[in-house]
Amino acid sequence: MAEPPQVRGVLFDLDDTLVDLKTAQLVTFEETAARQAELTGGRLPDPGRVAAAALHFAADANGHYQRYVDGELDFLGQRFARARDALRMLGLAAEPDPDLWGPDGYERMLRSRWALFDDVPPLLSRLDDARIPWGVVTNNTEEYQRGKLATVGLDRVKVVVGTDTAGAPKPDAAPFLAGCAGLGLDPADVLYVGDNPLKDGLEARDAGLVSLLILRPSAVPGDLGGGDGGTSTSQVPAGIWTGDSLGAVARFVTGAKPLL
């Protein structure tokens, strides 16, 4: 692929594309696991094992979040399942304490750490200046993600498609097409920007959108369908554009100035 196609609107994945969720998850897991160890009279092992368990939790290596998306678990249920797996890696056999891992514990601390990647504000300002409409398509409920967007200062976004908005979550085509409809544009005129090669990159492409995958050099290793490893360009399906920051978006949008 030589010259990027020009689009008239942009849709973004939210978690680990606009918001650095994994970094917040890692720090919050380690703090909460330490409190769990104190509560049960245990102690955490060496820092290397704690870091590995935190990554296992954040990357959802056993696919519990997908079980939530599929309706098999509720939101807290998937978190407790992820915490249970990671705590066992630390030799803590006790069940995750509901107070520590629930709304007033882990969730409250996590929300305090939600933050945008540094390249997000300048890009969105350039899109706004160029009058390029943009929105969010995400695999969590619309209400929860709108709350997250408000927390990080993006409550101005009008189009937010969650798992409960279009009748099906990603990788189904429905949320991508709902996002395009919200922008008032045909899929071929919309760029979708995400971090997951399959649920974002491949499925956006197959739904007819222009697909851009962001492979941040500094990103916490994520997942390609549920693993702990990072994503390399060799793992990116054909027909998907890649970039190492959101500055790559400007290449697809006439009128949006490049990020310096």
C-alpha positions as CSV (number, residue, x, y, z in Angstrom):
1,M,0.0,0.0,0.0
2,A,1.6,3.2,-1.2
3,E,-0.6,6.3,-0.8
4,P,-3.2,6.3,2.0
5,P,-6.8,6.8,1.0
6,Q,-8.4,10.0,2.1
7,V,-11.4,9.7,4.4
8,R,-14.1,12.1,5.6
9,G,-14.5,10.9,9.2
10,V,-12.7,8.9,11.9
11,L,-13.8,6.3,14.4
12,F,-11.5,5.3,17.3
13,D,-11.3,2.3,19.6
14,L,-11.1,3.6,23.2
15,D,-9.1,1.4,25.5
16,D,-5.4,1.3,24.7
17,T,-6.0,3.5,21.6
18,L,-7.1,6.8,23.1
19,V,-7.0,5.9,26.8
20,D,-3.9,4.1,28.3
21,L,-5.9,1.5,30.1
22,K,-3.3,-1.2,30.5
23,T,-0.9,1.0,32.4
24,A,-3.6,2.0,34.8
25,Q,-4.6,-1.7,35.2
26,L,-1.0,-2.8,36.0
27,V,-0.5,-0.3,38.7
28,T,-3.9,-0.8,40.3
29,F,-3.6,-4.6,40.2
30,E,-0.3,-4.5,42.0
31,E,-1.7,-2.2,44.7
32,T,-4.8,-4.3,45.1
33,A,-3.0,-7.6,45.2
34,A,-0.7,-6.2,47.9
35,R,-3.8,-5.4,50.0
36,Q,-5.2,-8.8,49.3
37,A,-2.0,-10.4,50.6
38,E,-2.1,-8.3,53.8
39,L,-5.8,-9.3,54.3
40,T,-5.1,-13.0,54.1
41,G,-1.8,-12.9,56.0
42,G,0.3,-13.7,53.0
43,R,3.0,-11.8,51.2
44,L,3.7,-11.1,47.6
45,P,6.6,-12.9,45.9
46,D,9.5,-11.1,44.1
47,P,8.7,-8.1,41.9
48,G,9.2,-10.1,38.7
49,R,6.5,-12.5,39.5
50,V,4.2,-9.7,40.6
51,A,4.8,-7.9,37.3
52,A,4.1,-11.1,35.4
53,A,0.8,-11.6,37.2
54,A,-0.2,-8.0,36.7
55,L,0.4,-8.4,32.9
56,H,-1.6,-11.7,32.9
57,F,-4.5,-9.8,34.6
58,A,-4.3,-6.7,32.3
59,A,-4.0,-8.7,29.1
60,D,-6.8,-11.0,30.1
61,A,-4.8,-14.0,29.1
62,N,-7.7,-16.5,29.8
63,G,-10.3,-14.6,27.9
64,H,-12.7,-13.7,30.8
65,Y,-13.5,-10.3,29.4
66,Q,-14.7,-11.9,26.2
67,R,-17.0,-14.0,28.3
68,Y,-18.4,-10.8,29.7
69,V,-18.9,-9.4,26.2
70,D,-20.6,-12.7,25.2
71,G,-22.9,-12.4,28.2
72,E,-21.5,-15.3,30.2
73,L,-20.3,-13.1,33.1
74,D,-21.3,-9.8,34.4
75,F,-18.7,-7.0,34.6
76,L,-17.6,-7.7,38.2
77,G,-17.6,-11.4,37.5
78,Q,-15.0,-11.1,34.7
79,R,-12.8,-8.9,36.9
80,F,-13.0,-11.4,39.8
81,A,-12.1,-14.3,37.4
82,R,-9.1,-12.4,36.1
83,A,-8.0,-11.5,39.6
84,R,-8.4,-15.1,40.8
85,D,-6.2,-16.4,38.0
86,A,-3.5,-13.7,38.6
87,L,-3.6,-14.1,42.4
88,R,-3.0,-17.9,42.0
89,M,0.1,-17.0,40.0
90,L,1.3,-15.2,43.1
91,G,0.5,-18.1,45.4
92,L,-2.5,-16.4,46.9
93,A,-5.2,-19.1,46.9
94,A,-7.9,-17.0,48.5
95,E,-10.9,-15.7,46.5
96,P,-10.6,-12.0,45.4
97,D,-12.0,-9.9,48.3
98,P,-15.2,-8.2,47.0
99,D,-14.5,-5.0,48.8
100,L,-10.9,-4.8,47.4
101,W,-11.8,-5.7,43.8
102,G,-15.2,-4.1,43.6
103,P,-16.5,-0.6,42.9
104,D,-15.0,1.0,46.1
105,G,-11.6,-0.6,45.8
106,Y,-10.0,-1.6,42.5
107,E,-12.6,0.3,40.3
108,R,-12.2,3.6,42.3
109,M,-8.4,3.5,42.0
110,L,-8.5,2.5,38.4
111,R,-10.7,5.4,37.5
112,S,-8.3,7.8,39.2
113,R,-5.6,6.6,36.8
114,W,-7.5,6.8,33.5
115,A,-5.5,9.1,31.2
116,L,-5.2,9.8,27.5
117,F,-2.1,9.0,25.6
118,D,-0.1,12.2,24.9
119,D,-0.8,12.2,21.2
120,V,-4.6,12.2,21.6
121,P,-5.4,15.9,22.4
122,P,-3.3,17.4,19.6
123,L,-4.8,15.0,17.0
124,L,-8.4,15.5,18.1
125,S,-7.8,19.3,18.0
126,R,-6.6,19.0,14.5
127,L,-9.6,16.9,13.4
128,D,-11.9,19.5,15.1
129,D,-10.1,22.4,13.4
130,A,-10.5,20.6,10.0
131,R,-14.2,19.9,10.8
132,I,-13.6,16.1,10.5
133,P,-16.3,14.3,12.5
134,W,-15.0,11.6,14.8
135,G,-16.4,9.1,17.3
136,V,-15.7,6.0,19.3
137,V,-16.6,2.3,18.8
138,T,-15.7,0.2,21.9
139,N,-16.3,-3.2,23.4
140,N,-17.8,-2.0,26.7
141,T,-21.2,-0.5,27.4
142,E,-21.9,2.9,26.1
143,E,-22.7,4.4,29.5
144,Y,-19.5,3.1,31.1
145,Q,-17.4,4.3,28.3
146,R,-19.1,7.7,28.1
147,G,-18.2,8.1,31.8
148,K,-14.6,7.2,31.0
149,L,-14.5,9.7,28.1
150,A,-15.9,12.4,30.5
151,T,-13.3,11.6,33.1
152,V,-10.4,12.1,30.5
153,G,-11.9,15.3,29.1
154,L,-13.6,14.0,26.0
155,D,-17.2,14.4,26.9
156,R,-17.7,16.4,23.7
157,V,-17.7,13.3,21.6
158,K,-21.2,12.7,20.2
159,V,-20.9,9.3,18.6
160,V,-20.2,6.5,21.0
161,V,-21.1,2.9,20.1
162,G,-20.8,0.4,22.9
163,T,-21.5,-3.3,23.2
164,D,-25.1,-2.5,24.0
165,T,-25.6,0.1,21.2
166,A,-25.7,-1.8,18.0
167,G,-27.0,-5.2,19.1
168,A,-23.6,-6.9,18.9
169,P,-20.0,-6.2,20.0
170,K,-16.9,-6.1,17.9
171,P,-15.8,-8.1,15.9
172,D,-19.3,-8.1,14.4
173,A,-19.7,-5.6,11.7
174,A,-22.8,-4.0,13.4
175,P,-20.9,-1.6,15.7
176,F,-18.6,-0.4,13.0
177,L,-21.5,0.3,10.7
178,A,-23.4,2.0,13.5
179,G,-20.5,4.3,14.1
180,C,-20.4,5.2,10.4
181,A,-24.1,5.9,10.5
182,G,-23.6,8.1,13.5
183,L,-21.1,10.2,11.6
184,G,-23.4,10.3,8.6
185,L,-20.8,8.7,6.3
186,D,-20.4,5.6,4.2
187,P,-18.0,3.0,5.6
188,A,-15.5,3.6,2.7
189,D,-15.2,7.2,3.8
190,V,-14.4,6.4,7.4
191,L,-11.0,5.5,9.0
192,Y,-11.1,3.1,12.0
193,V,-8.2,3.4,14.4
194,G,-7.5,0.6,16.9
195,D,-4.9,-1.5,18.6
196,N,-6.1,-5.1,18.2
197,P,-5.2,-6.7,14.9
198,L,-8.3,-8.9,14.9
199,K,-11.1,-7.1,16.7
200,D,-10.1,-3.7,15.4
201,G,-7.9,-4.0,12.3
202,L,-9.3,-7.1,10.5
203,E,-13.0,-6.6,11.3
204,A,-13.1,-2.9,10.5
205,R,-11.5,-3.7,7.1
206,D,-14.0,-6.5,6.5
207,A,-16.9,-4.1,7.4
208,G,-15.7,-1.8,4.6
209,L,-13.9,0.9,6.6
210,V,-10.3,2.0,6.0
211,S,-8.4,0.3,8.9
212,L,-5.4,1.7,10.8
213,L,-3.7,-0.2,13.5
214,I,-1.6,1.7,16.0
215,L,1.5,-0.2,17.3
216,R,2.9,2.0,19.9
217,P,6.6,1.3,20.7
218,S,6.1,2.1,24.3
219,A,2.8,0.2,24.7
220,V,2.4,-2.4,27.4
221,P,2.4,-5.8,25.7
222,G,-1.1,-6.6,24.7
223,D,-2.9,-9.5,23.2
224,L,-3.6,-11.0,19.8
225,G,-6.8,-12.9,20.6
226,G,-6.0,-13.4,24.2
227,G,-2.2,-13.9,24.7
228,D,0.4,-12.0,26.6
229,G,2.7,-11.1,23.7
230,G,2.9,-7.8,21.9
231,T,1.9,-7.2,18.3
232,S,4.4,-6.9,15.5
233,T,3.9,-5.8,11.9
234,S,4.3,-9.5,10.8
235,Q,1.0,-10.3,12.7
236,V,-1.0,-7.6,11.0
237,P,-3.5,-9.0,8.4
238,A,-3.2,-7.8,4.8
239,G,-5.0,-4.6,3.8
240,I,-4.5,-2.9,7.1
241,W,-2.5,0.2,7.5
242,T,-0.2,0.6,10.5
243,G,1.4,3.5,12.5
244,D,3.4,3.9,15.6
245,S,1.3,6.8,17.0
246,L,-1.9,8.6,16.4
247,G,0.0,11.1,14.3
248,A,-0.5,8.5,11.5
249,V,-4.2,9.5,11.3
250,A,-3.4,12.8,9.7
251,R,-2.1,11.0,6.6
252,F,-5.7,9.9,5.8
253,V,-7.5,13.2,6.4
254,T,-7.3,16.1,4.0
255,G,-7.1,19.3,6.0
256,A,-5.7,17.7,9.2
257,K,-2.2,19.1,9.7
258,P,0.5,16.6,10.5
259,L,1.6,16.3,14.1
260,L,5.1,17.8,14.6
